[in-house]
Amino acid sequence: MIEFLWLVASVCFILALSGLSTQATARRGNLLGVIGMVLGIGATLASGRPNPLWMVAAMVPAAVLGAVIANRIRMESMPQFVALLHSFVGVGAMLVGVAGYYNHPSETLDAARVVHLVECYLGVIIGAITFTGSVVAFGKLQEWISSKPLLYPGRHMVTGGLFLVSLGLGAAFVMTQGAVPLWVGAALAGILGVLLVMSIGGADMPVVVSMLNSYSGWAAAATGFLLGNDLLIITGALVGSSGAILSHIMCKAMNRSLFNVILGGFGATAAGGPSEEAARLAAKGVKSTAVDDVVELMRISRQVIIVPGYGMAVAQAQHAVREMTELLQKEGATVRYAIHPVAGRLPGHMNVLLAEANVPYPIVLEMDDINQDFSDTDLVLVLGANDIVNPDALENPQSALAGMPVLEVWKSRTVVTIKRGLNPGFAGIDNPLYYRDNSLMLFGDARKMVEGLVNALKGAGHH
């Protein structure tokens, strides 16, 4: 019966992933995931292995802590929160691997024993990389650690060497069955996790978070084999494979290879510096605008596209943006949203924020579905986005963003960018969009500026 309940829980998780693939079915997907988790925990408690009292004693404070943290976390901090949760999975896998080793003292080295030791070692090593890598990713996203990549001579040789030594220690661990190779391997894997994520620049953080998601899944799967738990094996494989697929999709959206991202070093400086065209435009300076001028533009625009970015998330401007959308629609404008696959710092970050503000799903479009429409657009409002609207990605082969698909907002009649200042984006690269003839800058906090636009639109409506 317990095996059957684990199987039902696994099916719930598969259906949950399927449900989460579209916004319209996401709520149902989430609910199925919760049901699967309740069934899985219930069946494990009912199995009496381990002692249910110990499990409950551990679960109750953890559940309280989780509820408190989840309630306090703001929506724009979700990427950091996800990275932190991955670190817990890593620690869990390490502890289970270590316990699996110590609970079964040295035995005859037959095939079954070799498999058991390999499972212990993989759980510990993948868990250690996931734990330390996730902590560093959390620090970078929280801006406690610089988002610039840590570049030092021979870094690929160092990380490659650590990886090979970890493999060698794994072989030694299996052959000798001693604790020393296990602990040394865990320490080196922890250092490897730090170095891998430290050498990755801020622009690649969304890919890193989804890669760590994948690592945490494989760590859970290794733990499942060790414990003989089918539910953990299936769930770990689901998380591991979906995280890897998501990372691949995002790398495609950035025109980069996964190997290139993991080796790191992107986001330091643009190779070769800005193009001559970009330098010429920068010398011209930007055209700053005011709320009233933008409202006049809005009133004469029939086709409007809004591009949300991390600045919207930080300012928590999504509710004001929805109100502005409704006012523009009343004025007869067609308003849509353009979402870049790596907008924000986590896949789907902008979609979640807009859904939270009850922006209707049909007007929220992905980059590939809306990019061809910019040339027929009267006004584009860019809310705190930077790298995802940078024309250098397509026009400057020397740019670090070269080849990355971006939202081609500059093809519209007018672009208004709401930003606090001219600071470069998370990739650390200047954006020549701001200096173009059809580009205006509305400087200030995204929420205050959008609220100002809303109030002005309401006032304009009374005339």
C-alpha positions as CSV (number, residue, x, y, z in Angstrom):
1,M,0.0,0.0,0.0
2,I,2.9,2.4,0.8
3,E,4.6,1.7,-2.5
4,F,1.3,2.3,-4.2
5,L,0.8,5.7,-2.4
6,W,4.4,6.7,-3.4
7,L,3.5,5.8,-7.0
8,V,0.3,8.0,-6.8
9,A,2.3,10.8,-5.4
10,S,4.8,10.5,-8.3
11,V,2.0,10.7,-10.8
12,C,0.7,13.8,-8.9
13,F,4.2,15.4,-9.3
14,I,4.3,14.6,-13.1
15,L,0.8,16.1,-13.5
16,A,1.9,19.1,-11.4
17,L,4.8,19.8,-13.8
18,S,2.4,19.5,-16.7
19,G,-0.1,21.9,-15.1
20,L,2.7,24.5,-14.4
21,S,3.6,24.6,-18.1
22,T,0.8,27.2,-18.8
23,Q,-0.5,30.1,-16.7
24,A,-4.1,29.0,-17.1
25,T,-3.5,25.6,-15.5
26,A,-0.7,26.6,-13.0
27,R,-3.0,26.8,-10.0
28,R,-4.3,23.3,-10.6
29,G,-0.7,22.1,-11.1
30,N,0.4,23.7,-7.8
31,L,-2.5,22.0,-6.0
32,L,-1.6,18.6,-7.5
33,G,2.0,19.1,-6.3
34,V,0.7,19.8,-2.8
35,I,-1.5,16.7,-2.9
36,G,1.5,14.6,-4.0
37,M,3.7,16.0,-1.2
38,V,1.0,15.2,1.4
39,L,0.6,11.7,0.1
40,G,4.4,11.1,0.0
41,I,4.9,12.4,3.5
42,G,1.9,10.5,4.8
43,A,3.0,7.2,3.2
44,T,6.5,7.6,4.6
45,L,5.2,8.3,8.1
46,A,2.9,5.2,7.8
47,S,5.8,3.0,6.8
48,G,7.2,3.4,10.3
49,R,10.7,3.6,8.8
50,P,12.2,5.6,10.4
51,N,10.4,6.3,13.7
52,P,7.5,8.6,12.9
53,L,8.0,10.5,16.1
54,W,11.5,11.5,15.1
55,M,10.1,12.6,11.7
56,V,7.3,14.7,13.2
57,A,9.7,16.3,15.7
58,A,11.9,17.4,12.8
59,M,9.0,18.4,10.5
60,V,7.0,20.6,12.8
61,P,9.7,23.3,13.4
62,A,10.8,23.0,9.8
63,A,7.2,23.6,8.6
64,V,6.8,26.6,10.9
65,L,10.1,28.1,9.7
66,G,9.2,27.5,6.1
67,A,5.8,29.2,6.5
68,V,7.3,32.2,8.2
69,I,10.0,32.6,5.6
70,A,7.6,32.1,2.7
71,N,5.2,34.7,4.1
72,R,7.9,37.3,4.6
73,I,9.6,36.9,1.3
74,R,8.7,39.5,-1.3
75,M,7.9,38.5,-4.8
76,E,10.9,40.2,-6.3
77,S,13.1,38.2,-3.9
78,M,11.8,34.8,-5.2
79,P,15.0,34.0,-7.1
80,Q,17.1,34.3,-3.9
81,F,14.5,32.2,-2.0
82,V,14.6,29.5,-4.7
83,A,18.4,29.4,-4.5
84,L,18.3,29.1,-0.8
85,L,15.8,26.2,-0.9
86,H,18.2,24.4,-3.3
87,S,20.9,24.7,-0.7
88,F,18.6,22.8,1.8
89,V,18.2,19.9,-0.7
90,G,22.0,19.8,-1.0
91,V,22.5,19.6,2.7
92,G,19.7,16.9,2.9
93,A,21.4,14.8,0.3
94,M,24.8,15.1,2.0
95,L,23.4,14.1,5.4
96,V,21.6,11.0,3.9
97,G,24.8,10.0,2.1
98,V,26.9,10.2,5.2
99,A,24.2,8.4,7.3
100,G,24.0,5.7,4.6
101,Y,27.7,5.1,5.0
102,Y,27.8,5.1,8.8
103,N,24.6,3.0,9.2
104,H,26.2,0.2,7.2
105,P,29.7,-0.4,8.6
106,S,32.5,-2.0,6.5
107,E,31.3,-5.2,4.8
108,T,32.5,-7.6,2.2
109,L,33.2,-5.6,-1.0
110,D,30.7,-7.4,-3.3
111,A,28.7,-5.9,-6.2
112,A,25.8,-4.8,-3.9
113,R,28.3,-3.1,-1.5
114,V,30.0,-1.2,-4.4
115,V,26.7,0.1,-5.6
116,H,25.8,1.2,-2.0
117,L,29.1,3.1,-1.6
118,V,28.8,4.7,-5.0
119,E,25.3,5.9,-4.1
120,C,26.6,7.3,-0.7
121,Y,29.5,9.1,-2.5
122,L,27.3,10.6,-5.3
123,G,24.7,11.9,-2.8
124,V,27.4,13.6,-0.7
125,I,29.4,15.1,-3.7
126,I,26.4,16.4,-5.7
127,G,24.8,17.6,-2.4
128,A,28.0,19.5,-1.5
129,I,28.2,21.2,-4.9
130,T,24.5,22.1,-4.8
131,F,24.8,23.4,-1.2
132,T,27.8,25.7,-1.6
133,G,26.8,26.8,-5.1
134,S,23.3,27.7,-4.0
135,V,24.6,29.7,-1.1
136,V,26.9,31.7,-3.4
137,A,24.0,32.2,-5.9
138,F,21.8,33.4,-3.1
139,G,24.6,35.9,-2.0
140,K,25.0,37.2,-5.6
141,L,21.2,37.6,-6.2
142,Q,20.8,39.3,-2.8
143,E,23.8,41.5,-3.8
144,W,25.8,40.5,-0.7
145,I,28.4,39.2,-3.1
146,S,29.5,41.2,-6.2
147,S,27.7,40.0,-9.4
148,K,31.0,40.3,-11.3
149,P,32.6,36.9,-12.2
150,L,35.6,35.9,-10.2
151,L,38.3,35.6,-13.0
152,Y,41.7,34.3,-12.1
153,P,44.5,32.7,-14.2
154,G,44.0,29.0,-14.9
155,R,40.6,28.8,-13.2
156,H,39.4,26.1,-15.7
157,M,42.4,24.0,-14.7
158,V,41.6,24.5,-11.0
159,T,38.0,23.5,-11.3
160,G,38.8,20.6,-13.7
161,G,41.5,19.4,-11.3
162,L,39.1,19.5,-8.3
163,F,36.6,17.5,-10.3
164,L,39.1,14.9,-11.3
165,V,40.5,14.6,-7.7
166,S,36.9,14.2,-6.5
167,L,36.4,11.3,-8.9
168,G,39.7,9.7,-7.7
169,L,38.6,10.1,-4.1
170,G,35.4,8.4,-5.0
171,A,37.3,5.4,-6.3
172,A,39.5,5.4,-3.2
173,F,36.4,5.5,-1.0
174,V,34.8,2.5,-2.7
175,M,38.1,0.5,-2.6
176,T,39.1,1.2,1.0
177,Q,35.6,1.9,2.5
178,G,37.3,4.5,4.7
179,A,35.6,7.7,5.9
180,V,38.6,10.0,5.0
181,P,38.1,10.0,1.2
182,L,34.4,10.6,1.7
183,W,35.0,13.7,3.9
184,V,37.8,15.1,1.8
185,G,35.7,14.5,-1.3
186,A,32.8,16.4,0.3
187,A,35.1,19.3,1.2
188,L,36.6,19.6,-2.3
189,A,33.1,19.3,-3.9
190,G,32.0,22.2,-1.6
191,I,35.0,24.3,-2.7
192,L,34.2,23.4,-6.4
193,G,30.6,24.6,-5.9
194,V,31.8,28.0,-4.6
195,L,34.4,28.4,-7.4
196,L,31.9,27.4,-10.2
197,V,29.3,29.9,-9.2
198,M,31.7,32.7,-8.2
199,S,33.2,32.6,-11.7
200,I,29.8,33.1,-13.3
201,G,28.7,36.7,-14.0
202,G,25.4,38.3,-12.9
203,A,23.9,38.1,-16.3
204,D,23.9,34.3,-16.2
205,M,22.4,34.0,-12.7
206,P,18.9,32.9,-14.0
207,V,20.7,29.9,-15.8
208,V,22.7,29.2,-12.6
209,V,19.5,29.0,-10.5
210,S,17.9,26.5,-12.9
211,M,21.1,24.5,-13.1
212,L,21.3,24.3,-9.3
213,N,17.7,23.2,-9.4
214,S,18.8,20.4,-11.7
215,Y,21.7,19.4,-9.4
216,S,19.3,19.3,-6.4
217,G,17.1,16.9,-8.3
218,W,20.0,14.5,-9.1
219,A,21.1,14.7,-5.5
220,A,17.6,13.7,-4.4
221,A,17.6,10.9,-6.9
222,A,20.9,9.6,-5.6
223,T,19.4,9.8,-2.1
224,G,16.3,7.8,-3.3
225,F,18.5,4.9,-4.6
226,L,20.4,4.9,-1.3
227,L,17.1,4.7,0.7
228,G,15.4,2.4,-1.7
229,N,12.6,5.0,-2.0
230,D,10.9,5.0,-5.5
231,L,9.2,8.3,-4.8
232,L,12.5,10.1,-4.2
233,I,14.1,8.5,-7.3
234,I,11.2,9.6,-9.6
235,T,10.9,13.1,-8.0
236,G,14.6,13.6,-8.2
237,A,14.7,12.6,-11.8
238,L,11.8,14.9,-12.6
239,V,13.5,17.9,-11.0
240,G,16.9,17.0,-12.4
241,S,15.7,16.6,-16.0
242,S,13.3,19.6,-15.9
243,G,16.0,21.8,-14.5
244,A,18.4,20.8,-17.2
245,I,15.8,21.3,-19.9
246,L,15.0,24.7,-18.5
247,S,18.7,25.7,-18.4
248,H,19.0,24.6,-22.1
249,I,16.0,26.7,-23.1
250,M,17.4,29.7,-21.3
251,C,20.9,29.3,-22.8
252,K,19.2,29.2,-26.2
253,A,17.4,32.4,-25.3
254,M,20.8,34.0,-24.6
255,N,22.5,32.3,-27.6
256,R,25.1,30.6,-25.4
257,S,26.0,27.0,-24.6
258,L,25.4,25.5,-21.2
259,F,29.1,24.5,-21.1
260,N,30.0,28.1,-21.8
261,V,27.8,29.3,-18.8
262,I,29.0,26.7,-16.4
263,L,32.7,27.5,-17.2
264,G,31.8,31.1,-16.3
265,G,33.5,34.4,-16.9
266,F,30.7,36.2,-18.7
267,G,29.4,39.6,-17.6
268,A,32.8,41.1,-16.6
269,T,33.2,43.6,-19.5
270,A,32.2,43.7,-23.1
271,A,35.0,42.3,-25.2
272,G,36.6,45.1,-27.3
273,G,34.5,47.8,-25.5
274,P,31.6,49.7,-27.0
275,S,31.3,49.9,-30.7
276,E,32.1,53.2,-32.5
277,E,28.3,53.7,-33.1
278,A,27.6,53.2,-29.4
279,A,30.3,55.7,-28.4
280,R,29.0,58.2,-30.9
281,L,25.4,57.9,-29.5
282,A,26.6,58.1,-25.9
283,A,28.4,61.4,-26.8
284,K,25.0,62.8,-27.9
285,G,23.6,62.1,-24.4
286,V,20.1,61.0,-23.6
287,K,16.7,62.7,-24.0
288,S,15.1,62.9,-20.6
289,T,11.3,63.2,-20.4
290,A,8.6,64.0,-17.8
291,V,5.4,62.2,-16.7
292,D,3.1,64.7,-18.5
293,D,4.9,64.3,-21.8
294,V,4.7,60.5,-21.6
295,V,0.9,60.7,-20.9
296,E,0.5,62.8,-24.0
297,L,2.4,60.1,-26.0
298,M,0.1,57.5,-24.4
299,R,-3.1,59.3,-25.4
300,I,-2.1,59.4,-29.1
301,S,-0.8,55.8,-29.2
302,R,-3.0,53.0,-30.5
303,Q,-0.6,50.1,-30.2
304,V,1.3,49.9,-26.8
305,I,3.7,47.2,-25.6
306,I,5.0,47.1,-22.1
307,V,8.4,45.3,-21.4
308,P,8.7,44.5,-17.7
309,G,12.2,43.9,-16.2
310,Y,13.9,43.5,-12.8
311,G,13.3,47.2,-12.0
312,M,9.6,46.6,-12.0
313,A,10.1,43.7,-9.6
314,V,12.3,45.7,-7.2
315,A,9.9,48.7,-7.2
316,Q,6.8,46.3,-6.8
317,A,5.2,48.3,-9.6
318,Q,3.1,45.5,-11.1
319,H,-0.2,46.5,-9.6
320,A,0.2,50.1,-10.7
321,V,1.2,48.8,-14.2
322,R,-2.1,46.8,-14.4
323,E,-4.1,49.9,-13.5
324,M,-2.2,51.9,-16.2
325,T,-3.0,49.1,-18.7
326,E,-6.8,49.3,-17.9
327,L,-6.8,53.1,-18.3
328,L,-5.0,52.8,-21.6
329,Q,-7.5,50.2,-22.8
330,K,-10.4,52.5,-21.9
331,E,-8.7,55.2,-24.0
332,G,-8.9,52.7,-26.9
333,A,-5.3,51.5,-27.0
334,T,-4.3,47.9,-27.6
335,V,-1.9,47.0,-24.7
336,R,0.2,43.9,-24.6
337,Y,3.2,42.7,-22.6
338,A,6.5,41.4,-24.0
339,I,8.3,38.8,-21.8
340,H,11.9,37.9,-22.5
341,P,12.8,34.3,-21.4
342,V,15.5,35.6,-19.0
343,A,13.7,38.8,-17.8
344,G,14.3,39.3,-14.1
345,R,16.5,36.8,-12.4
346,L,14.5,33.6,-12.7
347,P,12.6,32.0,-15.5
348,G,8.9,33.1,-15.4
349,H,9.8,35.8,-12.8
350,M,7.8,38.5,-14.7
351,N,4.9,36.2,-15.5
352,V,4.5,35.5,-11.8
353,L,4.5,39.2,-10.9
354,L,2.0,40.0,-13.6
355,A,-0.3,37.1,-12.6
356,E,-0.1,38.3,-9.0
357,A,-1.4,41.7,-10.2
358,N,-4.2,39.9,-12.2
359,V,-3.0,41.0,-15.6
360,P,-5.0,38.9,-18.1
361,Y,-2.9,36.0,-19.5
362,P,-3.9,36.5,-23.2
363,I,-2.1,39.9,-23.4
364,V,1.2,38.6,-21.9
365,L,3.2,37.3,-24.8
366,E,6.6,35.6,-25.0
367,M,9.5,37.2,-27.0
368,D,9.1,34.9,-30.1
369,D,5.4,35.7,-30.3
370,I,5.7,39.5,-30.2
371,N,9.1,40.5,-31.6
372,Q,7.8,40.9,-35.1
373,D,5.1,43.4,-33.9
374,F,7.4,46.2,-32.6
375,S,7.7,47.8,-36.1
376,D,3.9,48.4,-36.0
377,T,3.9,49.7,-32.4
378,D,3.4,53.4,-31.5
379,L,4.8,53.2,-28.0
380,V,7.0,50.8,-26.0
381,L,7.3,51.3,-22.2
382,V,10.4,49.6,-20.8
383,L,10.1,49.1,-17.0
384,G,13.6,48.6,-15.5
385,A,14.8,46.1,-18.2
386,N,18.2,46.6,-19.7
387,D,20.2,43.7,-21.3
388,I,17.0,42.1,-22.8
389,V,16.4,45.3,-24.9
390,N,20.0,46.0,-25.9
391,P,20.4,46.5,-29.7
392,D,24.2,45.7,-29.3
393,A,23.2,42.0,-29.0
394,L,22.2,42.1,-32.7
395,E,24.3,45.0,-34.1
396,N,27.7,44.9,-32.3
397,P,29.7,41.6,-32.9
398,Q,32.2,42.8,-30.2
399,S,29.5,43.0,-27.5
400,A,29.5,40.4,-24.7
401,L,25.8,40.1,-25.5
402,A,26.4,39.5,-29.3
403,G,24.0,37.0,-30.8
404,M,21.6,36.9,-27.8
405,P,18.0,37.2,-29.0
406,V,16.5,40.4,-27.5
407,L,13.2,42.3,-27.6
408,E,13.6,44.6,-30.6
409,V,11.9,47.6,-29.0
410,W,14.0,50.2,-31.0
411,K,12.0,49.3,-34.1
412,S,8.8,51.0,-32.6
413,R,7.9,54.6,-33.2
414,T,8.9,55.7,-29.6
415,V,10.5,53.9,-26.7
416,V,10.2,55.3,-23.1
417,T,12.5,53.6,-20.6
418,I,11.7,54.0,-16.9
419,K,14.9,53.6,-14.9
420,R,16.5,55.1,-11.8
421,G,19.6,56.0,-13.7
422,L,21.9,55.0,-16.6
423,N,23.6,52.2,-14.6
424,P,24.4,49.1,-16.8
425,G,22.3,46.0,-16.4
426,F,23.2,42.8,-14.6
427,A,25.6,42.0,-17.5
428,G,27.5,45.2,-16.7
429,I,27.2,46.5,-20.3
430,D,26.0,49.9,-21.4
431,N,22.9,50.1,-23.5
432,P,23.0,52.2,-26.7
433,L,19.2,52.1,-26.9
434,Y,19.1,55.0,-24.4
435,Y,20.9,57.3,-26.8
436,R,18.8,56.7,-29.9
437,D,16.6,59.3,-31.6
438,N,13.3,57.6,-30.8
439,S,14.3,56.8,-27.2
440,L,13.2,58.8,-24.1
441,M,14.3,58.3,-20.5
442,L,11.9,58.8,-17.6
443,F,14.2,58.7,-14.6
444,G,12.9,57.5,-11.2
445,D,11.5,54.6,-9.2
446,A,9.4,52.4,-11.5
447,R,6.4,52.3,-9.1
448,K,6.4,56.1,-8.4
449,M,6.7,56.9,-12.0
450,V,3.9,54.5,-13.1
451,E,1.7,55.8,-10.3
452,G,2.4,59.3,-11.6
453,L,1.4,58.2,-15.1
454,V,-1.8,56.6,-13.7
455,N,-2.8,59.7,-11.8
456,A,-2.1,61.9,-14.9
457,L,-4.1,59.5,-17.1
458,K,-7.0,59.7,-14.6
459,G,-6.7,63.5,-14.7
460,A,-6.6,63.5,-18.5
461,G,-9.7,61.4,-18.6
462,H,-11.7,64.1,-16.7
463,H,-11.0,66.9,-19.2
